[in-house]
């Protein structure tokens, strides 16, 4: 009997340890690793933490889905390769094209892209066709998927592009524009305006041409096709995204970063008429 009493604490301790191990395994199995790029206000590093409007929204959404989200900021080209190779679970913000759909399942729209040319205020540059921009050097973020018309103009040598590879090409291109090393910078209006405001008065000499470069596009979350369960995860995310829109969570989260969300163009409603695989 004394022997049985002494064994009981050991059995209890063993059971407790086993429970902790099982819980640890379960928690690890529910972790997702995503990559993103420096793309404020959607995603950017601040005090060694990845923050931003979409970043916060994804944390909120995946938490409701019982997932823990680990996010790493990498250059755009590396992000593409990591998703294509199945080294991560997903990537954001991600623009859709047929080539990318071969390596990732795309979510419904999470944000809107309004692309324009930024310039120095002292530069009297305007344009109607891409041929009007032939005399100018145009900065771009290497690896970024720009409007089809812009890509076509580059292939046809109607414009001169100066692509930039760096950890934060948007910020670095704005610096190049300010220092007159490029004449124009093609950029998401919301993104570049965020940097202009965030770094004031550094970029007070910069504004943009209001004419849009191609039609308005959308940002998505990409889920790698290399991992089992990714399609189901995409479907679950789309449902949770609609819920975030319907409850006002998305609008509230984006507003904290100064973004006015066009909710009727996001989620399943925004996906109407789009080709998304």
ChimeraX commands (.cxc) that place a marker at each C-alpha (Angstrom):
marker #1 position 0.00,0.00,0.00 radius 0.5
marker #1 position 2.83,2.38,0.87 radius 0.5
marker #1 position 4.41,1.52,-2.47 radius 0.5
marker #1 position 1.15,2.43,-4.30 radius 0.5
marker #1 position 0.95,5.79,-2.52 radius 0.5
marker #1 position 4.54,6.69,-3.49 radius 0.5
marker #1 position 3.92,5.81,-7.14 radius 0.5
marker #1 position 0.81,7.99,-7.41 radius 0.5
marker #1 position 2.65,11.36,-7.45 radius 0.5
marker #1 position 5.00,9.98,-10.11 radius 0.5
marker #1 position 2.07,8.87,-12.25 radius 0.5
marker #1 position 0.41,12.25,-11.85 radius 0.5
marker #1 position 3.64,14.05,-12.81 radius 0.5
marker #1 position 4.09,11.79,-15.82 radius 0.5
marker #1 position 0.53,12.42,-16.96 radius 0.5
marker #1 position 1.00,16.17,-16.53 radius 0.5
marker #1 position 4.24,16.09,-18.55 radius 0.5
marker #1 position 2.59,14.04,-21.30 radius 0.5
marker #1 position -0.31,16.50,-21.42 radius 0.5
marker #1 position 2.11,19.41,-21.82 radius 0.5
marker #1 position 3.92,17.60,-24.62 radius 0.5
marker #1 position 0.69,16.87,-26.46 radius 0.5
marker #1 position -0.44,20.48,-26.03 radius 0.5
marker #1 position 2.93,21.69,-27.35 radius 0.5
marker #1 position 2.68,19.47,-30.41 radius 0.5
marker #1 position -0.88,20.64,-31.04 radius 0.5
marker #1 position 0.13,24.31,-30.77 radius 0.5
marker #1 position 3.07,23.84,-33.13 radius 0.5
marker #1 position 0.85,22.07,-35.66 radius 0.5
marker #1 position -1.46,25.11,-35.69 radius 0.5
marker #1 position 1.28,27.63,-36.47 radius 0.5
marker #1 position 1.45,29.18,-39.93 radius 0.5
marker #1 position 4.51,30.88,-41.40 radius 0.5
marker #1 position 3.84,33.73,-43.82 radius 0.5
marker #1 position 6.23,36.05,-45.62 radius 0.5
marker #1 position 5.57,39.64,-46.61 radius 0.5
marker #1 position 7.47,42.60,-48.03 radius 0.5
marker #1 position 7.99,46.15,-46.79 radius 0.5
marker #1 position 4.74,47.57,-48.11 radius 0.5
marker #1 position 3.45,50.16,-45.67 radius 0.5
marker #1 position 0.80,50.74,-44.54 radius 0.5
marker #1 position -0.18,47.12,-45.28 radius 0.5
marker #1 position 2.95,45.46,-43.89 radius 0.5
marker #1 position 6.23,46.85,-42.54 radius 0.5
marker #1 position 8.72,46.49,-39.71 radius 0.5
marker #1 position 8.55,48.74,-36.70 radius 0.5
marker #1 position 10.84,48.17,-33.71 radius 0.5
marker #1 position 11.71,44.68,-35.03 radius 0.5
marker #1 position 8.01,43.77,-35.22 radius 0.5
marker #1 position 5.98,43.22,-38.39 radius 0.5
marker #1 position 2.98,45.55,-38.28 radius 0.5
marker #1 position 0.54,47.21,-40.69 radius 0.5
marker #1 position -3.14,47.22,-41.61 radius 0.5
marker #1 position -3.26,43.85,-43.39 radius 0.5
marker #1 position -0.78,42.33,-40.92 radius 0.5
marker #1 position -3.04,43.15,-37.98 radius 0.5
marker #1 position -6.13,41.96,-39.86 radius 0.5
marker #1 position -4.52,38.61,-40.67 radius 0.5
marker #1 position -3.50,38.09,-37.04 radius 0.5
marker #1 position -7.11,38.79,-36.01 radius 0.5
marker #1 position -8.62,36.51,-38.67 radius 0.5
marker #1 position -6.29,33.57,-38.17 radius 0.5
marker #1 position -6.76,33.80,-34.41 radius 0.5
marker #1 position -10.50,33.22,-34.94 radius 0.5
marker #1 position -9.50,30.21,-37.06 radius 0.5
marker #1 position -7.34,28.93,-34.14 radius 0.5
marker #1 position -4.02,29.53,-35.90 radius 0.5
marker #1 position -0.93,31.35,-34.67 radius 0.5
marker #1 position 0.69,33.44,-37.39 radius 0.5
marker #1 position 4.45,33.88,-37.73 radius 0.5
marker #1 position 5.42,36.60,-40.24 radius 0.5
marker #1 position 8.82,37.38,-41.78 radius 0.5
marker #1 position 9.69,40.37,-43.97 radius 0.5
marker #1 position 11.82,39.43,-47.00 radius 0.5
marker #1 position 12.59,41.01,-50.40 radius 0.5
marker #1 position 9.89,40.48,-53.04 radius 0.5
marker #1 position 11.87,38.06,-55.21 radius 0.5
marker #1 position 12.69,35.84,-52.23 radius 0.5
marker #1 position 9.05,35.87,-51.12 radius 0.5
marker #1 position 7.99,34.57,-54.53 radius 0.5
marker #1 position 10.58,31.78,-54.44 radius 0.5
marker #1 position 9.62,30.74,-50.90 radius 0.5
marker #1 position 5.95,30.42,-51.85 radius 0.5
marker #1 position 6.74,28.60,-55.10 radius 0.5
marker #1 position 8.97,26.15,-53.22 radius 0.5
marker #1 position 6.52,25.55,-50.38 radius 0.5
marker #1 position 9.00,26.87,-47.81 radius 0.5
marker #1 position 6.21,28.93,-46.19 radius 0.5
marker #1 position 2.45,28.63,-45.87 radius 0.5
marker #1 position 1.61,31.90,-47.55 radius 0.5
marker #1 position 2.44,35.44,-48.65 radius 0.5
marker #1 position 0.75,38.85,-48.61 radius 0.5
marker #1 position -0.01,41.37,-50.01 radius 0.5
marker #1 position -0.11,39.46,-53.30 radius 0.5
marker #1 position -1.37,40.55,-56.73 radius 0.5
marker #1 position -2.98,37.94,-58.94 radius 0.5
marker #1 position -1.74,36.72,-62.31 radius 0.5
marker #1 position -2.04,33.40,-64.10 radius 0.5
marker #1 position 1.61,32.49,-63.59 radius 0.5
marker #1 position 1.42,32.98,-59.82 radius 0.5
marker #1 position -1.80,30.97,-59.62 radius 0.5
marker #1 position 0.24,27.88,-60.57 radius 0.5
marker #1 position 2.13,28.06,-57.27 radius 0.5
marker #1 position -0.43,29.63,-54.92 radius 0.5
marker #1 position -4.14,29.59,-54.14 radius 0.5
marker #1 position -5.38,33.18,-53.96 radius 0.5
marker #1 position -7.79,34.54,-51.39 radius 0.5
marker #1 position -10.58,36.96,-52.18 radius 0.5
marker #1 position -9.47,40.63,-52.30 radius 0.5
marker #1 position -8.13,42.12,-49.06 radius 0.5
marker #1 position -7.17,45.60,-50.36 radius 0.5
marker #1 position -7.34,47.88,-53.41 radius 0.5
marker #1 position -4.39,49.04,-55.53 radius 0.5
marker #1 position -4.46,52.48,-57.15 radius 0.5
marker #1 position -1.20,52.86,-59.12 radius 0.5
marker #1 position 0.18,56.29,-60.08 radius 0.5
marker #1 position 3.49,58.00,-60.89 radius 0.5
marker #1 position 5.14,59.97,-58.09 radius 0.5
marker #1 position 7.33,62.92,-59.08 radius 0.5
marker #1 position 9.10,65.95,-57.67 radius 0.5
marker #1 position 6.79,68.94,-57.27 radius 0.5
marker #1 position 9.22,71.02,-59.29 radius 0.5
marker #1 position 8.88,68.65,-62.27 radius 0.5
marker #1 position 6.13,69.68,-64.66 radius 0.5
marker #1 position 5.51,66.15,-65.94 radius 0.5
marker #1 position 2.15,65.03,-67.26 radius 0.5
marker #1 position 1.15,62.23,-69.58 radius 0.5
marker #1 position -1.64,60.84,-71.70 radius 0.5
marker #1 position 0.14,57.88,-73.31 radius 0.5
marker #1 position 3.26,56.01,-72.25 radius 0.5
marker #1 position 5.13,57.50,-75.21 radius 0.5
marker #1 position 4.91,60.86,-73.40 radius 0.5
marker #1 position 7.14,59.39,-70.67 radius 0.5
marker #1 position 9.95,58.23,-72.97 radius 0.5
marker #1 position 12.37,61.03,-71.96 radius 0.5
marker #1 position 12.14,60.12,-68.27 radius 0.5
marker #1 position 13.76,57.53,-66.02 radius 0.5
marker #1 position 11.11,55.61,-64.08 radius 0.5
marker #1 position 11.96,53.83,-60.82 radius 0.5
marker #1 position 10.25,50.54,-59.97 radius 0.5
marker #1 position 10.34,47.85,-57.30 radius 0.5
marker #1 position 11.98,44.75,-58.77 radius 0.5
marker #1 position 9.75,41.68,-58.61 radius 0.5
marker #1 position 6.56,43.71,-58.20 radius 0.5
marker #1 position 3.63,42.89,-60.49 radius 0.5
marker #1 position 2.70,46.19,-62.14 radius 0.5
marker #1 position -0.32,46.88,-64.42 radius 0.5
marker #1 position -0.24,44.92,-67.68 radius 0.5
marker #1 position -0.21,48.10,-69.80 radius 0.5
marker #1 position 2.87,49.34,-67.94 radius 0.5
marker #1 position 4.67,46.03,-68.48 radius 0.5
marker #1 position 3.77,46.11,-72.17 radius 0.5
marker #1 position 5.12,49.65,-72.52 radius 0.5
marker #1 position 8.39,48.50,-70.98 radius 0.5
marker #1 position 8.68,45.53,-73.37 radius 0.5
marker #1 position 8.03,47.81,-76.33 radius 0.5
marker #1 position 10.72,50.24,-75.10 radius 0.5
marker #1 position 8.20,53.08,-74.82 radius 0.5
marker #1 position 9.49,53.79,-71.30 radius 0.5
marker #1 position 12.81,53.43,-69.48 radius 0.5
marker #1 position 12.60,51.47,-66.24 radius 0.5
marker #1 position 15.18,51.50,-63.44 radius 0.5
marker #1 position 14.26,48.50,-61.21 radius 0.5
marker #1 position 15.52,48.49,-57.63 radius 0.5
marker #1 position 16.35,45.43,-55.53 radius 0.5
marker #1 position 16.47,46.15,-51.79 radius 0.5
marker #1 position 14.83,45.26,-48.48 radius 0.5
marker #1 position 12.60,48.34,-48.74 radius 0.5
marker #1 position 12.55,49.41,-52.41 radius 0.5
marker #1 position 9.58,51.77,-51.97 radius 0.5
marker #1 position 11.41,53.92,-49.42 radius 0.5
marker #1 position 14.68,53.71,-51.36 radius 0.5
marker #1 position 12.98,54.70,-54.64 radius 0.5
marker #1 position 11.41,57.74,-52.97 radius 0.5
marker #1 position 14.90,58.72,-51.81 radius 0.5
marker #1 position 16.19,58.29,-55.37 radius 0.5
marker #1 position 13.34,60.44,-56.64 radius 0.5
marker #1 position 14.06,63.15,-54.08 radius 0.5
marker #1 position 17.77,63.19,-54.96 radius 0.5
marker #1 position 16.95,63.40,-58.71 radius 0.5
marker #1 position 18.44,60.00,-59.59 radius 0.5
marker #1 position 15.12,59.07,-61.21 radius 0.5
marker #1 position 12.40,61.30,-62.66 radius 0.5
marker #1 position 9.35,59.25,-61.73 radius 0.5
marker #1 position 8.45,56.37,-59.43 radius 0.5
marker #1 position 5.51,54.06,-60.16 radius 0.5
marker #1 position 3.80,53.27,-56.86 radius 0.5
marker #1 position 0.56,52.36,-55.13 radius 0.5
marker #1 position -0.80,55.81,-54.26 radius 0.5
marker #1 position -1.80,54.75,-50.75 radius 0.5
marker #1 position 1.58,53.16,-50.02 radius 0.5
marker #1 position 3.78,56.02,-51.19 radius 0.5
marker #1 position 1.56,58.65,-49.61 radius 0.5
marker #1 position 1.97,56.77,-46.32 radius 0.5
marker #1 position 5.77,57.07,-46.62 radius 0.5
marker #1 position 5.56,60.74,-47.60 radius 0.5
marker #1 position 3.49,61.43,-44.47 radius 0.5
marker #1 position 5.45,59.09,-42.20 radius 0.5
marker #1 position 8.83,60.60,-43.07 radius 0.5
marker #1 position 7.71,64.24,-43.18 radius 0.5
marker #1 position 9.30,66.62,-43.92 radius 0.5
marker #1 position 11.87,64.45,-45.79 radius 0.5
marker #1 position 9.68,63.99,-48.86 radius 0.5
marker #1 position 7.85,67.32,-48.81 radius 0.5
marker #1 position 9.20,68.01,-52.32 radius 0.5
marker #1 position 7.32,64.97,-53.73 radius 0.5
marker #1 position 3.77,64.56,-54.99 radius 0.5
marker #1 position 2.06,62.44,-57.66 radius 0.5
marker #1 position 0.35,62.68,-61.04 radius 0.5
marker #1 position -3.33,61.88,-60.41 radius 0.5
marker #1 position -3.75,59.92,-63.66 radius 0.5
marker #1 position -4.00,56.18,-62.87 radius 0.5
marker #1 position -1.54,53.73,-64.45 radius 0.5
marker #1 position -3.92,51.05,-65.66 radius 0.5
marker #1 position -7.14,49.87,-64.00 radius 0.5
marker #1 position -7.52,49.52,-60.24 radius 0.5
marker #1 position -6.24,46.14,-59.03 radius 0.5
marker #1 position -6.58,44.12,-55.85 radius 0.5
marker #1 position -4.32,42.59,-53.21 radius 0.5
marker #1 position -4.80,39.04,-51.97 radius 0.5
marker #1 position -3.29,36.46,-49.63 radius 0.5
marker #1 position -1.48,33.65,-51.45 radius 0.5
marker #1 position -1.45,30.12,-49.97 radius 0.5
marker #1 position 1.30,27.88,-51.34 radius 0.5
marker #1 position 0.09,24.91,-53.41 radius 0.5
marker #1 position 3.06,22.85,-52.19 radius 0.5
marker #1 position 1.50,22.04,-48.81 radius 0.5
marker #1 position -1.44,19.73,-48.21 radius 0.5
marker #1 position -4.54,21.43,-46.86 radius 0.5
marker #1 position -3.71,24.80,-48.43 radius 0.5
marker #1 position -6.85,24.88,-50.58 radius 0.5
marker #1 position -9.05,24.15,-47.56 radius 0.5
marker #1 position -7.16,26.82,-45.59 radius 0.5
marker #1 position -7.84,29.34,-48.36 radius 0.5
marker #1 position -11.55,28.51,-48.30 radius 0.5
marker #1 position -11.70,28.86,-44.50 radius 0.5
marker #1 position -9.86,32.18,-44.72 radius 0.5
marker #1 position -12.32,33.54,-47.31 radius 0.5
marker #1 position -15.22,32.75,-44.98 radius 0.5
marker #1 position -13.45,34.42,-42.04 radius 0.5
marker #1 position -12.58,37.44,-44.22 radius 0.5
marker #1 position -16.24,37.98,-45.06 radius 0.5
marker #1 position -17.04,37.73,-41.36 radius 0.5
marker #1 position -14.40,40.40,-40.60 radius 0.5
marker #1 position -16.01,42.65,-43.21 radius 0.5
marker #1 position -19.58,42.06,-41.98 radius 0.5
marker #1 position -18.69,42.73,-38.32 radius 0.5
marker #1 position -16.77,45.91,-39.16 radius 0.5
marker #1 position -13.44,44.46,-37.97 radius 0.5
marker #1 position -11.70,45.06,-41.30 radius 0.5
marker #1 position -12.90,48.65,-41.58 radius 0.5
marker #1 position -11.87,49.40,-37.99 radius 0.5
marker #1 position -8.44,47.79,-38.40 radius 0.5
marker #1 position -7.66,49.63,-41.63 radius 0.5
marker #1 position -8.88,52.96,-40.24 radius 0.5
marker #1 position -6.20,52.74,-37.53 radius 0.5
marker #1 position -3.61,53.07,-40.33 radius 0.5
marker #1 position -5.46,55.87,-42.09 radius 0.5
marker #1 position -7.03,53.62,-44.74 radius 0.5
marker #1 position -10.60,54.12,-45.87 radius 0.5
marker #1 position -11.64,50.59,-46.80 radius 0.5
marker #1 position -13.91,50.14,-49.82 radius 0.5
marker #1 position -15.57,47.08,-48.29 radius 0.5
marker #1 position -17.91,46.53,-51.23 radius 0.5
marker #1 position -14.80,45.76,-53.32 radius 0.5
marker #1 position -13.29,43.30,-50.84 radius 0.5
marker #1 position -13.99,39.71,-49.78 radius 0.5
marker #1 position -16.45,37.57,-51.75 radius 0.5
marker #1 position -18.31,40.65,-52.96 radius 0.5
marker #1 position -15.12,42.11,-54.43 radius 0.5
marker #1 position -14.28,38.76,-56.03 radius 0.5
marker #1 position -17.32,38.90,-58.29 radius 0.5
marker #1 position -16.18,39.12,-61.89 radius 0.5
marker #1 position -12.54,38.37,-61.01 radius 0.5
marker #1 position -10.67,35.25,-62.12 radius 0.5
marker #1 position -9.23,33.79,-58.89 radius 0.5
marker #1 position -7.77,30.31,-58.61 radius 0.5
marker link #1:1,2 radius 0.2
marker link #1:2,3 radius 0.2
marker link #1:3,4 radius 0.2
marker link #1:4,5 radius 0.2
marker link #1:5,6 radius 0.2
marker link #1:6,7 radius 0.2
marker link #1:7,8 radius 0.2
marker link #1:8,9 radius 0.2
marker link #1:9,10 radius 0.2
marker link #1:10,11 radius 0.2
marker link #1:11,12 radius 0.2
marker link #1:12,13 radius 0.2
marker link #1:13,14 radius 0.2
marker link #1:14,15 radius 0.2
marker link #1:15,16 radius 0.2
marker link #1:16,17 radius 0.2
marker link #1:17,18 radius 0.2
marker link #1:18,19 radius 0.2
marker link #1:19,20 radius 0.2
marker link #1:20,21 radius 0.2
marker link #1:21,22 radius 0.2
marker link #1:22,23 radius 0.2
marker link #1:23,24 radius 0.2
marker link #1:24,25 radius 0.2
marker link #1:25,26 radius 0.2
marker link #1:26,27 radius 0.2
marker link #1:27,28 radius 0.2
marker link #1:28,29 radius 0.2
marker link #1:29,30 radius 0.2
marker link #1:30,31 radius 0.2
marker link #1:31,32 radius 0.2
marker link #1:32,33 radius 0.2
marker link #1:33,34 radius 0.2
marker link #1:34,35 radius 0.2
marker link #1:35,36 radius 0.2
marker link #1:36,37 radius 0.2
marker link #1:37,38 radius 0.2
marker link #1:38,39 radius 0.2
marker link #1:39,40 radius 0.2
marker link #1:40,41 radius 0.2
marker link #1:41,42 radius 0.2
marker link #1:42,43 radius 0.2
marker link #1:43,44 radius 0.2
marker link #1:44,45 radius 0.2
marker link #1:45,46 radius 0.2
marker link #1:46,47 radius 0.2
marker link #1:47,48 radius 0.2
marker link #1:48,49 radius 0.2
marker link #1:49,50 radius 0.2
marker link #1:50,51 radius 0.2
marker link #1:51,52 radius 0.2
marker link #1:52,53 radius 0.2
marker link #1:53,54 radius 0.2
marker link #1:54,55 radius 0.2
marker link #1:55,56 radius 0.2
marker link #1:56,57 radius 0.2
marker link #1:57,58 radius 0.2
marker link #1:58,59 radius 0.2
marker link #1:59,60 radius 0.2
marker link #1:60,61 radius 0.2
marker link #1:61,62 radius 0.2
marker link #1:62,63 radius 0.2
marker link #1:63,64 radius 0.2
marker link #1:64,65 radius 0.2
marker link #1:65,66 radius 0.2
marker link #1:66,67 radius 0.2
marker link #1:67,68 radius 0.2
marker link #1:68,69 radius 0.2
marker link #1:69,70 radius 0.2
marker link #1:70,71 radius 0.2
marker link #1:71,72 radius 0.2
marker link #1:72,73 radius 0.2
marker link #1:73,74 radius 0.2
marker link #1:74,75 radius 0.2
marker link #1:75,76 radius 0.2
marker link #1:76,77 radius 0.2
marker link #1:77,78 radius 0.2
marker link #1:78,79 radius 0.2
marker link #1:79,80 radius 0.2
marker link #1:80,81 radius 0.2
marker link #1:81,82 radius 0.2
marker link #1:82,83 radius 0.2
marker link #1:83,84 radius 0.2
marker link #1:84,85 radius 0.2
marker link #1:85,86 radius 0.2
marker link #1:86,87 radius 0.2
marker link #1:87,88 radius 0.2
marker link #1:88,89 radius 0.2
marker link #1:89,90 radius 0.2
marker link #1:90,91 radius 0.2
marker link #1:91,92 radius 0.2
marker link #1:92,93 radius 0.2
marker link #1:93,94 radius 0.2
marker link #1:94,95 radius 0.2
marker link #1:95,96 radius 0.2
marker link #1:96,97 radius 0.2
marker link #1:97,98 radius 0.2
marker link #1:98,99 radius 0.2
marker link #1:99,100 radius 0.2
marker link #1:100,101 radius 0.2
marker link #1:101,102 radius 0.2
marker link #1:102,103 radius 0.2
marker link #1:103,104 radius 0.2
marker link #1:104,105 radius 0.2
marker link #1:105,106 radius 0.2
marker link #1:106,107 radius 0.2
marker link #1:107,108 radius 0.2
marker link #1:108,109 radius 0.2
marker link #1:109,110 radius 0.2
marker link #1:110,111 radius 0.2
marker link #1:111,112 radius 0.2
marker link #1:112,113 radius 0.2
marker link #1:113,114 radius 0.2
marker link #1:114,115 radius 0.2
marker link #1:115,116 radius 0.2
marker link #1:116,117 radius 0.2
marker link #1:117,118 radius 0.2
marker link #1:118,119 radius 0.2
marker link #1:119,120 radius 0.2
marker link #1:120,121 radius 0.2
marker link #1:121,122 radius 0.2
marker link #1:122,123 radius 0.2
marker link #1:123,124 radius 0.2
marker link #1:124,125 radius 0.2
marker link #1:125,126 radius 0.2
marker link #1:126,127 radius 0.2
marker link #1:127,128 radius 0.2
marker link #1:128,129 radius 0.2
marker link #1:129,130 radius 0.2
marker link #1:130,131 radius 0.2
marker link #1:131,132 radius 0.2
marker link #1:132,133 radius 0.2
marker link #1:133,134 radius 0.2
marker link #1:134,135 radius 0.2
marker link #1:135,136 radius 0.2
marker link #1:136,137 radius 0.2
marker link #1:137,138 radius 0.2
marker link #1:138,139 radius 0.2
marker link #1:139,140 radius 0.2
marker link #1:140,141 radius 0.2
marker link #1:141,142 radius 0.2
marker link #1:142,143 radius 0.2
marker link #1:143,144 radius 0.2
marker link #1:144,145 radius 0.2
marker link #1:145,146 radius 0.2
marker link #1:146,147 radius 0.2
marker link #1:147,148 radius 0.2
marker link #1:148,149 radius 0.2
marker link #1:149,150 radius 0.2
marker link #1:150,151 radius 0.2
marker link #1:151,152 radius 0.2
marker link #1:152,153 radius 0.2
marker link #1:153,154 radius 0.2
marker link #1:154,155 radius 0.2
marker link #1:155,156 radius 0.2
marker link #1:156,157 radius 0.2
marker link #1:157,158 radius 0.2
marker link #1:158,159 radius 0.2
marker link #1:159,160 radius 0.2
marker link #1:160,161 radius 0.2
marker link #1:161,162 radius 0.2
marker link #1:162,163 radius 0.2
marker link #1:163,164 radius 0.2
marker link #1:164,165 radius 0.2
marker link #1:165,166 radius 0.2
marker link #1:166,167 radius 0.2
marker link #1:167,168 radius 0.2
marker link #1:168,169 radius 0.2
marker link #1:169,170 radius 0.2
marker link #1:170,171 radius 0.2
marker link #1:171,172 radius 0.2
marker link #1:172,173 radius 0.2
marker link #1:173,174 radius 0.2
marker link #1:174,175 radius 0.2
marker link #1:175,176 radius 0.2
marker link #1:176,177 radius 0.2
marker link #1:177,178 radius 0.2
marker link #1:178,179 radius 0.2
marker link #1:179,180 radius 0.2
marker link #1:180,181 radius 0.2
marker link #1:181,182 radius 0.2
marker link #1:182,183 radius 0.2
marker link #1:183,184 radius 0.2
marker link #1:184,185 radius 0.2
marker link #1:185,186 radius 0.2
marker link #1:186,187 radius 0.2
marker link #1:187,188 radius 0.2
marker link #1:188,189 radius 0.2
marker link #1:189,190 radius 0.2
marker link #1:190,191 radius 0.2
marker link #1:191,192 radius 0.2
marker link #1:192,193 radius 0.2
marker link #1:193,194 radius 0.2
marker link #1:194,195 radius 0.2
marker link #1:195,196 radius 0.2
marker link #1:196,197 radius 0.2
marker link #1:197,198 radius 0.2
marker link #1:198,199 radius 0.2
marker link #1:199,200 radius 0.2
marker link #1:200,201 radius 0.2
marker link #1:201,202 radius 0.2
marker link #1:202,203 radius 0.2
marker link #1:203,204 radius 0.2
marker link #1:204,205 radius 0.2
marker link #1:205,206 radius 0.2
marker link #1:206,207 radius 0.2
marker link #1:207,208 radius 0.2
marker link #1:208,209 radius 0.2
marker link #1:209,210 radius 0.2
marker link #1:210,211 radius 0.2
marker link #1:211,212 radius 0.2
marker link #1:212,213 radius 0.2
marker link #1:213,214 radius 0.2
marker link #1:214,215 radius 0.2
marker link #1:215,216 radius 0.2
marker link #1:216,217 radius 0.2
marker link #1:217,218 radius 0.2
marker link #1:218,219 radius 0.2
marker link #1:219,220 radius 0.2
marker link #1:220,221 radius 0.2
marker link #1:221,222 radius 0.2
marker link #1:222,223 radius 0.2
marker link #1:223,224 radius 0.2
marker link #1:224,225 radius 0.2
marker link #1:225,226 radius 0.2
marker link #1:226,227 radius 0.2
marker link #1:227,228 radius 0.2
marker link #1:228,229 radius 0.2
marker link #1:229,230 radius 0.2
marker link #1:230,231 radius 0.2
marker link #1:231,232 radius 0.2
marker link #1:232,233 radius 0.2
marker link #1:233,234 radius 0.2
marker link #1:234,235 radius 0.2
marker link #1:235,236 radius 0.2
marker link #1:236,237 radius 0.2
marker link #1:237,238 radius 0.2
marker link #1:238,239 radius 0.2
marker link #1:239,240 radius 0.2
marker link #1:240,241 radius 0.2
marker link #1:241,242 radius 0.2
marker link #1:242,243 radius 0.2
marker link #1:243,244 radius 0.2
marker link #1:244,245 radius 0.2
marker link #1:245,246 radius 0.2
marker link #1:246,247 radius 0.2
marker link #1:247,248 radius 0.2
marker link #1:248,249 radius 0.2
marker link #1:249,250 radius 0.2
marker link #1:250,251 radius 0.2
marker link #1:251,252 radius 0.2
marker link #1:252,253 radius 0.2
marker link #1:253,254 radius 0.2
marker link #1:254,255 radius 0.2
marker link #1:255,256 radius 0.2
marker link #1:256,257 radius 0.2
marker link #1:257,258 radius 0.2
marker link #1:258,259 radius 0.2
marker link #1:259,260 radius 0.2
marker link #1:260,261 radius 0.2
marker link #1:261,262 radius 0.2
marker link #1:262,263 radius 0.2
marker link #1:263,264 radius 0.2
marker link #1:264,265 radius 0.2
marker link #1:265,266 radius 0.2
marker link #1:266,267 radius 0.2
marker link #1:267,268 radius 0.2
marker link #1:268,269 radius 0.2
marker link #1:269,270 radius 0.2
marker link #1:270,271 radius 0.2
marker link #1:271,272 radius 0.2
marker link #1:272,273 radius 0.2
marker link #1:273,274 radius 0.2
marker link #1:274,275 radius 0.2
marker link #1:275,276 radius 0.2
marker link #1:276,277 radius 0.2
view
